Amino acid sequence: MSIYNDCKIVINLHQLVKERPNGQDLDKEHVDQIANDLRRSLDYGSIYEQVDVAITDYCDDVGIDLTADSSQSFGFVVLDGGKK
């Protein structure tokens, strides 16, 4: 996984599978199959939930009111969340 200054996250699934402790001894064919399966099945729900919480926390900190009416103009709906 690489983290860049432009707030982009790139995940090389082949590299990730190979570098995990239980993936280190797998041959290339198995790594390819697992990475391909992950490409189709990964669930990014946790990331979206964390972003929703970060938006809510930030807006609370700086005094931005994210009511249902105002959030619609930004093209998103803020879910119930808060600092954990």
PyRosetta script that sets phi, psi and omega in degrees:
from pyrosetta import init, pose_from_sequence

init()
pose = pose_from_sequence("MSIYNDCKIVINLHQLVKERPNGQDLDKEHVDQIANDLRRSLDYGSIYEQVDVAITDYCDDVGIDLTADSSQSFGFVVLDGGKK")
pose.set_psi(1, 134.3)
pose.set_omega(1, 177.7)
pose.set_phi(2, -117.8)
pose.set_psi(2, 143.4)
pose.set_omega(2, 176.4)
pose.set_phi(3, -119.4)
pose.set_psi(3, 123.7)
pose.set_omega(3, -177.1)
pose.set_phi(4, -107.5)
pose.set_psi(4, 161.3)
pose.set_omega(4, -179.7)
pose.set_phi(5, -64.9)
pose.set_psi(5, -22.8)
pose.set_omega(5, -178.0)
pose.set_phi(6, -87.2)
pose.set_psi(6, 21.7)
pose.set_omega(6, 175.1)
pose.set_phi(7, 61.6)
pose.set_psi(7, 37.7)
pose.set_omega(7, 177.6)
pose.set_phi(8, -112.1)
pose.set_psi(8, 136.7)
pose.set_omega(8, 176.2)
pose.set_phi(9, -111.1)
pose.set_psi(9, 126.5)
pose.set_omega(9, 177.5)
pose.set_phi(10, -116.3)
pose.set_psi(10, 125.9)
pose.set_omega(10, 179.7)
pose.set_phi(11, -116.3)
pose.set_psi(11, 114.3)
pose.set_omega(11, 174.2)
pose.set_phi(12, -86.2)
pose.set_psi(12, 102.9)
pose.set_omega(12, -174.3)
pose.set_phi(13, -65.0)
pose.set_psi(13, -35.9)
pose.set_omega(13, 177.2)
pose.set_phi(14, -60.5)
pose.set_psi(14, -48.3)
pose.set_omega(14, -179.5)
pose.set_phi(15, -63.7)
pose.set_psi(15, -42.1)
pose.set_omega(15, -179.1)
pose.set_phi(16, -62.3)
pose.set_psi(16, -45.4)
pose.set_omega(16, 178.9)
pose.set_phi(17, -61.7)
pose.set_psi(17, -45.5)
pose.set_omega(17, -176.3)
pose.set_phi(18, -66.4)
pose.set_psi(18, -32.6)
pose.set_omega(18, -175.8)
pose.set_phi(19, -86.2)
pose.set_psi(19, -13.7)
pose.set_omega(19, 177.8)
pose.set_phi(20, -69.4)
pose.set_psi(20, 145.4)
pose.set_omega(20, -176.8)
pose.set_phi(21, -52.7)
pose.set_psi(21, -39.6)
pose.set_omega(21, -178.5)
pose.set_phi(22, -85.8)
pose.set_psi(22, 1.7)
pose.set_omega(22, 178.5)
pose.set_phi(23, -111.0)
pose.set_psi(23, -3.8)
pose.set_omega(23, -173.9)
pose.set_phi(24, -64.9)
pose.set_psi(24, -30.0)
pose.set_omega(24, -176.8)
pose.set_phi(25, -97.3)
pose.set_psi(25, 5.3)
pose.set_omega(25, -179.5)
pose.set_phi(26, -77.4)
pose.set_psi(26, 145.9)
pose.set_omega(26, 176.1)
pose.set_phi(27, -81.8)
pose.set_psi(27, 169.5)
pose.set_omega(27, -173.4)
pose.set_phi(28, -57.6)
pose.set_psi(28, -39.4)
pose.set_omega(28, -179.5)
pose.set_phi(29, -60.4)
pose.set_psi(29, -44.3)
pose.set_omega(29, -179.5)
pose.set_phi(30, -69.4)
pose.set_psi(30, -40.5)
pose.set_omega(30, 177.3)
pose.set_phi(31, -60.8)
pose.set_psi(31, -44.7)
pose.set_omega(31, 178.3)
pose.set_phi(32, -58.5)
pose.set_psi(32, -45.1)
pose.set_omega(32, -178.2)
pose.set_phi(33, -65.0)
pose.set_psi(33, -44.7)
pose.set_omega(33, -179.9)
pose.set_phi(34, -65.2)
pose.set_psi(34, -44.8)
pose.set_omega(34, 179.7)
pose.set_phi(35, -62.3)
pose.set_psi(35, -40.3)
pose.set_omega(35, 178.6)
pose.set_phi(36, -65.6)
pose.set_psi(36, -41.7)
pose.set_omega(36, 176.3)
pose.set_phi(37, -61.2)
pose.set_psi(37, -42.6)
pose.set_omega(37, 178.9)
pose.set_phi(38, -63.6)
pose.set_psi(38, -38.5)
pose.set_omega(38, -179.6)
pose.set_phi(39, -56.7)
pose.set_psi(39, -36.8)
pose.set_omega(39, -178.4)
pose.set_phi(40, -87.8)
pose.set_psi(40, -20.6)
pose.set_omega(40, -169.8)
pose.set_phi(41, -116.8)
pose.set_psi(41, -8.6)
pose.set_omega(41, -178.3)
pose.set_phi(42, -59.3)
pose.set_psi(42, 140.4)
pose.set_omega(42, 178.9)
pose.set_phi(43, -109.9)
pose.set_psi(43, 121.2)
pose.set_omega(43, -177.2)
pose.set_phi(44, -96.4)
pose.set_psi(44, 13.9)
pose.set_omega(44, -178.4)
pose.set_phi(45, -53.0)
pose.set_psi(45, -41.7)
pose.set_omega(45, 180.0)
pose.set_phi(46, -60.9)
pose.set_psi(46, -39.1)
pose.set_omega(46, 179.2)
pose.set_phi(47, -65.2)
pose.set_psi(47, -45.2)
pose.set_omega(47, 179.5)
pose.set_phi(48, -62.1)
pose.set_psi(48, -41.4)
pose.set_omega(48, 178.5)
pose.set_phi(49, -61.8)
pose.set_psi(49, -42.3)
pose.set_omega(49, 179.4)
pose.set_phi(50, -65.1)
pose.set_psi(50, -38.3)
pose.set_omega(50, 177.9)
pose.set_phi(51, -66.0)
pose.set_psi(51, -42.9)
pose.set_omega(51, 178.0)
pose.set_phi(52, -59.0)
pose.set_psi(52, -43.2)
pose.set_omega(52, 179.2)
pose.set_phi(53, -65.1)
pose.set_psi(53, -42.1)
pose.set_omega(53, 180.0)
pose.set_phi(54, -63.1)
pose.set_psi(54, -40.5)
pose.set_omega(54, 178.2)
pose.set_phi(55, -63.2)
pose.set_psi(55, -47.8)
pose.set_omega(55, -179.8)
pose.set_phi(56, -60.9)
pose.set_psi(56, -46.4)
pose.set_omega(56, 179.9)
pose.set_phi(57, -61.8)
pose.set_psi(57, -44.6)
pose.set_omega(57, -179.8)
pose.set_phi(58, -62.4)
pose.set_psi(58, -47.4)
pose.set_omega(58, -179.0)
pose.set_phi(59, -63.2)
pose.set_psi(59, -37.9)
pose.set_omega(59, 175.0)
pose.set_phi(60, -62.1)
pose.set_psi(60, -42.6)
pose.set_omega(60, -178.0)
pose.set_phi(61, -65.2)
pose.set_psi(61, -36.3)
pose.set_omega(61, -176.1)
pose.set_phi(62, -102.3)
pose.set_psi(62, 3.2)
pose.set_omega(62, 174.1)
pose.set_phi(63, 82.7)
pose.set_psi(63, 22.7)
pose.set_omega(63, 176.0)
pose.set_phi(64, -85.9)
pose.set_psi(64, 128.6)
pose.set_omega(64, -179.4)
pose.set_phi(65, -90.3)
pose.set_psi(65, 112.5)
pose.set_omega(65, -179.9)
pose.set_phi(66, -103.5)
pose.set_psi(66, 65.9)
pose.set_omega(66, 175.6)
pose.set_phi(67, -74.8)
pose.set_psi(67, 168.0)
pose.set_omega(67, -178.3)
pose.set_phi(68, -57.0)
pose.set_psi(68, -38.0)
pose.set_omega(68, -178.6)
pose.set_phi(69, -68.0)
pose.set_psi(69, -44.2)
pose.set_omega(69, -176.3)
pose.set_phi(70, -73.8)
pose.set_psi(70, -33.0)
pose.set_omega(70, -178.3)
pose.set_phi(71, -70.0)
pose.set_psi(71, -26.7)
pose.set_omega(71, 179.5)
pose.set_phi(72, -63.5)
pose.set_psi(72, -33.2)
pose.set_omega(72, -179.0)
pose.set_phi(73, -69.8)
pose.set_psi(73, -17.6)
pose.set_omega(73, 177.6)
pose.set_phi(74, -92.8)
pose.set_psi(74, -4.4)
pose.set_omega(74, 177.9)
pose.set_phi(75, 83.8)
pose.set_psi(75, 17.0)
pose.set_omega(75, 177.4)
pose.set_phi(76, -144.1)
pose.set_psi(76, 160.8)
pose.set_omega(76, 175.9)
pose.set_phi(77, -115.4)
pose.set_psi(77, 127.5)
pose.set_omega(77, -179.2)
pose.set_phi(78, -84.3)
pose.set_psi(78, 122.8)
pose.set_omega(78, 178.2)
pose.set_phi(79, -80.6)
pose.set_psi(79, 158.6)
pose.set_omega(79, 174.5)
pose.set_phi(80, -59.5)
pose.set_psi(80, 130.4)
pose.set_omega(80, -179.7)
pose.set_phi(81, -163.6)
pose.set_psi(81, -168.8)
pose.set_omega(81, 178.6)
pose.set_phi(82, 162.4)
pose.set_psi(82, -179.9)
pose.set_omega(82, -179.3)
pose.set_phi(83, -65.5)
pose.set_psi(83, 137.2)
pose.set_omega(83, 179.2)
pose.set_phi(84, -97.3)
pose.dump_pdb("model.pdb")
